[in-house]
């Protein structure tokens, strides 16, 4: 990153230089992976899920591995901060605008990175829910959770 480059906010630079929650969760409850063939960015997001005192499923831990530019690394770091401790329903409502706003803006040409960070989180949650909706033999079963996830994503 060029020191004369003023297109990135201080918040983006902070998350790029010292990313939060970077790494892999070996036995993750849910994994999301997205890539962009145009820019070459690849996002991996890992979540573990537990229940809070109210019995709601929450994102207990979240980590990322991202190969990409400063915006890709920064948005990955920010999405983990935004999602950690949230219920699955709350996390499914985190948008690309939430990510960009939390970073105090991104250059327009880099907005796709915040889309990918939010989308990768949603993919990890869907992966978790998908695993929960199968019986011991791997057969799909219908669950309310799965329907609620679909509504969050498609409304």
Buried (B, 14 or more C-beta within 10 A) or exposed (E): EEEEEEBBBEBBBBBBEEBBBBEEBEEBBBBBBBBBEEBEBBBBBBBBBEEEEEEEBBBBBBBBBBEBBBBBBBBBBBBBBBBBBBBBBBBBBBBBEBBBEBBEBBEEEBBBBBBBBBBBBBBBBBBBBBEBBEEEEEEEEEBEBBEBBEEBBEE
